[in-house]
C-alpha cells in the first residue's frame, strides 16, 4: 500500500549542467509521482518540469516584477508551472539575512499564485542549548504566517529542520522529533485554527536512517538536502517513505 507522505529534495546550489542530464536519466519513475518534489537550482528547473514528479523553487522574491536584478518573482515562477516553493530555509535566514518579515511577504505573495509553500523552521544549536527551541519555533510560525487566512493553510507545509541537524549526519531522537512536530501542530491549531497541517522532518535524512525516521507517527514526510543530489540514494529514501 502506498503512503501519503511527501518527499522533497532540496538540491541547493549543486550540480553542473552535465550532472543534471545524468541525474535525469537515473532519477526515473514509470508513473507519475505527485508525492515527490524536486527543488533544483533555479536555472535547471525547465529540465525537471518535463518529468513525472513535482518541481519546487528554493526561493522567491515577493515583488511581482521590476528592477530587482537577480531575483525571480512569484508570478514568473508560477508562469513556468512550478508548484512548490521552499521559503525560509535556514541557509537563507543565516547567509542572506532573511527576516521573518521578508519570509512572511514571500509566503503571502506565493499563496496568492497557488503555490504549495514549504516553510522551513528550526532552532540553532545555540538556541537548543539555551532551551529556546519552543520559543524560536513559535516566533517563526507566528511571524512567518502572520495574516495568512485559514483558507490558505491547505497550501502550507511546515518543514521542521533543526539547524544543527542539517548536513552533518546528526538527527534528533525519534521522540524529540515526534514531540516537536506535535508542538508545531498545536501552535497552528491554537493560533490559526487549522487542524490538518502537514509537518515534514528535515536534517540529515539518508537511506540509512529513513526506515527509522519513517516510523515517527505524526511526520508527514521529509525534506532531504544532501542525499537528494545522488539519484540512487534519493530513490532509496522515496522507496521507503512513499511506497511503504
Ligand atoms: C536541508 O538543508 O533542507 C536539509 C535537509 O539538508 P540535509 O538533508 O543535507 O541535512
Boltz pocket constraint, residues with backbone or C-beta under 6 A from the ligand:
constraints:
  - pocket:
      binder: B
      contacts: [[A, 10], [A, 161], [A, 165], [A, 166], [A, 167], [A, 168], [A, 202], [A, 203], [A, 204], [A, 205], [A, 223], [A, 224], [A, 225], [A, 226], [A, 227]]
      max_distance: 6.0
